[in-house]
Amino acid sequence: MQQNQNEDMHLRELTKDSTLVLDGHFLKVKRDTVILPDGKQTTREYILHPGAVVIIPLMNDGRVLVERQFRYPLDRVFIEFPAGKLEYGEDLLTCAKRELEEETGCAAQNWVHLTTIHNAIAYANERIEIFLARDITEGERHLDDGEFLETFYATPDELSQWVREGKITDVKTIIGIFWLEKILRGEWST
């Protein structure tokens, strides 16, 4: 249950001062001194992230288009839904359409925004917007410079099984699979 800020004052931390520790090309890192609800002070280090989108491309035959991509911080290839970061000030749907086309070559006629997730609340302000894309036509992809990935099709049942087996561990993809299952079973409408 989300409450308004006045009701949560007994839990809120207040910023005393803030320092930009890293001003990177993609991410920024800040270190803030905060006053805790009991009046004591501590520091909080966190990442500023522009936000991202993830797309669940549901094909007309019921299969889902997914990707295999190497992720450097964990030194392995992950199975994921197509996704990408927002440019500062970019419209969410514009970003989702761009990322789907760039990474997969696909375009969708039917778009539904499903939800917003916060995947790293303890150390980042990142939010990910999840979209369901349907009525898809396939075309030629246009990967960014330095971007390497494979695309393939899987059934929703295969995706769920891969989550259970630990083959899919990416949180945005797992949450997307959860939403897709609910939608396909008619438990949640779009």
Order of alpha helices (4+ residues) and beta strands (2+ residues): beta-beta-beta-beta-beta-beta-beta-alpha-beta-beta-beta-alpha-alpha
